[in-house]
Amino acid sequence: MSVIVNNIEEVLLLKYVYENFYNCYDESQPLSKFSEFLIRLPIKEMCGITVIVNLSFSRNSIDLKIEGDKIISKTTNLFETLFYYTLSKFTEFPSNEEFVTALENLTETLNNIRFNKFQGRFILEETYDNPKLWEGILGNNKHIKFTFGACCVCNESTKSITHNCCNNFFCYECWNQLKPFKCKNCEEETSDNCLCCGQLKCPLCRASLFTGNSEEDSERDDDREIDI
């Protein structure tokens, strides 16, 4: 069922934002800072996962981008992208109808999105990609090492791992429940002078899920003398 957008102000606001991006876009430099423009939506949690939700404006589309606020990507060391979906696609400056389509698709997508613990991603539809299927097809073969395993906390199947430290399976739902580490010697939860405070610690090896450094590594860094 399609969601009807009756408020013309929403359409005009979206069009205004895109016009500003369009006027700044440099076609000769497609990788310039104006090749993508993000607007952060006032959403802090979805399906129990702490998130950063943006509308992404590019030359040919308006997209929905959802990142994990506590989860760092293995490849970029930025927040992990948990969902990316095109709301509206066009070849030239979009019409009012195409902005309406983008808003309709945004509302419908946010209403129907679900988090898949096994894939570590938000999805709109269930897929074939699940542990029971693969275990049924491949069987209990000792020569095979799966790309998924039991989460070290909840013991449910997942593809998500602690890639910056011990590379153990750790689902994003459990990851999201971690509290920032607080040093014994620090009075505040975070400190600009402490490399340990504020980090999320792996439940197995106790190293930082962001940097891979352990508490002992941070203490050694603090004790190291610097010659000037």
C-alpha positions in Angstrom: 0.0 0.0 0.0 1.5 3.3 -1.1 1.7 6.2 1.4 0.1 9.4 0.2 2.0 12.7 0.9 -0.5 15.5 1.4 1.8 18.1 2.8 3.1 20.2 -0.1 5.6 21.9 2.3 7.5 18.6 2.7 7.9 18.4 -1.1 8.9 22.0 -1.5 11.5 21.6 1.3 13.0 18.6 -0.3 13.1 20.4 -3.6 14.8 23.4 -2.0 17.5 21.3 -0.5 18.1 19.5 -3.8 18.3 22.8 -5.7 21.0 24.0 -3.4 23.0 20.8 -4.0 22.4 21.0 -7.7 23.7 24.5 -8.0 26.9 23.6 -6.1 27.5 20.4 -8.1 30.7 20.5 -10.2 30.2 18.1 -13.1 33.9 18.3 -14.1 34.9 17.0 -10.6 32.6 14.2 -9.8 34.5 13.3 -6.7 34.3 16.8 -5.3 32.8 17.6 -1.9 29.5 18.4 -3.7 29.2 15.0 -5.4 27.0 14.0 -2.4 25.0 16.0 0.1 23.7 14.5 3.3 20.8 15.6 5.5 20.7 13.8 8.9 17.2 12.8 9.9 16.1 13.1 13.6 16.2 9.3 14.3 18.5 7.8 16.9 17.3 4.2 17.1 15.7 1.7 14.8 14.8 -1.9 15.8 16.8 -1.5 18.9 20.0 -0.5 17.0 21.5 3.0 17.6 21.8 4.6 14.2 22.7 7.6 12.1 20.1 8.1 9.3 20.8 10.4 6.4 19.1 11.4 3.1 21.8 11.3 0.5 21.4 13.7 -2.5 23.5 13.0 -5.6 23.3 14.1 -9.2 21.0 11.3 -10.3 19.2 10.1 -7.1 17.9 10.6 -3.6 18.9 7.7 -1.3 18.4 6.6 2.3 21.6 5.8 4.2 21.6 4.1 7.6 24.8 3.7 9.6 25.5 2.0 12.9 26.3 4.7 15.5 28.5 2.3 17.5 29.8 0.0 14.7 33.0 0.7 12.8 33.5 -0.5 9.2 36.4 -2.9 8.6 37.4 -1.2 5.3 36.9 2.5 6.0 37.2 2.9 9.8 34.0 5.0 9.5 30.6 4.0 10.7 29.3 0.8 9.2 26.6 1.2 6.6 23.8 -1.0 7.5 21.3 0.0 4.8 21.4 1.9 1.5 18.3 2.3 -0.6 17.4 4.5 -3.6 14.2 6.4 -3.0 14.1 8.2 -6.3 16.2 8.0 -9.5 16.3 10.5 -12.4 18.4 11.6 -15.4 17.7 15.4 -15.2 16.5 17.8 -12.6 13.6 16.0 -10.8 10.0 17.1 -11.1 7.7 17.6 -8.1 6.2 14.2 -8.7 9.7 12.6 -8.3 10.1 14.4 -5.0 6.7 13.1 -3.9 7.9 9.6 -4.9 11.0 10.0 -2.8 9.0 11.0 0.3 6.5 8.2 -0.2 9.3 5.7 -0.5 11.0 7.1 2.5 7.9 6.7 4.7 7.1 3.2 3.4 10.7 2.0 3.8 11.0 3.2 7.4 7.7 1.5 8.2 8.7 -1.8 6.7 12.4 -2.1 7.5 13.7 -4.8 9.8 17.1 -5.7 11.3 18.6 -9.1 10.3 20.9 -10.3 13.0 22.5 -13.0 10.8 23.4 -10.6 8.0 24.1 -7.7 10.3 22.0 -5.4 8.1 18.6 -3.8 7.8 16.4 -5.5 5.2 13.0 -4.9 3.6 12.4 -8.5 2.6 13.6 -11.9 4.0 16.2 -13.5 1.7 17.6 -17.0 1.1 20.7 -16.0 3.1 20.2 -17.7 6.5 22.2 -20.2 8.5 19.8 -23.1 8.4 19.8 -23.1 4.6 23.6 -23.2 4.3 24.0 -25.8 7.0 21.4 -28.0 5.3 23.2 -27.7 1.9 26.8 -27.9 3.0 26.3 -30.2 6.0 28.7 -30.9 8.8 31.8 -30.9 6.7 35.0 -30.6 8.8 36.9 -29.3 5.7 34.7 -26.2 5.4 35.0 -23.1 7.5 31.8 -21.0 7.3 31.7 -17.2 7.0 29.2 -17.2 9.9 29.2 -18.6 13.4 27.7 -18.3 16.9 27.8 -14.8 18.5 30.1 -14.9 21.5 27.4 -13.4 23.7 23.9 -14.6 22.6 25.1 -17.7 20.7 22.9 -17.0 17.7 24.2 -17.3 14.2 25.7 -14.1 12.6 28.2 -13.0 10.0 29.3 -10.0 12.1 32.8 -10.2 13.6 35.1 -8.2 15.8 37.3 -7.3 12.9 39.7 -4.8 14.6 40.8 -7.2 17.4 40.3 -11.0 17.8 38.0 -11.6 14.8 35.4 -13.6 16.7 31.7 -13.6 15.8 29.8 -10.9 17.6 26.3 -9.9 16.4 25.5 -6.2 16.1 22.5 -6.5 18.4 24.8 -7.5 21.3 27.5 -5.0 20.0 24.9 -2.3 20.3 24.3 -3.1 24.0 27.9 -2.4 25.0 28.6 0.5 27.3 31.7 2.8 26.9 34.7 1.7 28.9 35.7 3.7 31.9 39.2 3.5 33.3 39.7 2.9 37.1 41.8 6.0 37.3 39.5 8.3 35.4 36.6 10.1 37.2 34.7 10.8 34.0 33.4 8.3 31.4 35.4 10.0 28.6 38.7 11.9 28.8 40.6 13.7 26.1 43.9 12.6 27.7 43.0 8.9 28.0 43.2 6.5 25.1 41.0 3.9 26.8 38.0 5.8 28.1 34.9 5.9 25.9 36.1 2.9 23.9 33.8 -0.2 23.4 35.6 -3.3 24.6 35.4 -6.7 22.9 33.6 -9.1 25.4 36.3 -11.8 24.7 39.7 -10.2 24.3 38.8 -6.9 26.0 40.6 -4.9 23.2 39.0 -1.9 21.7 36.5 -2.7 18.9 37.4 0.6 17.2 41.2 0.4 17.3 42.2 -3.1 18.5 44.3 -1.6 21.3 44.0 -3.2 24.8 44.0 -1.3 28.1 47.6 -2.4 28.6 48.6 -0.9 25.3 47.1 2.4 26.3 48.9 2.4 29.6 52.2 1.7 27.9 51.5 4.6 25.5 50.8 6.9 28.4 54.1 5.9 30.1 56.3 6.3 27.1 58.7 9.2 27.3 58.9 11.6 24.3 62.2 13.3 23.6 61.8 16.9 22.3 
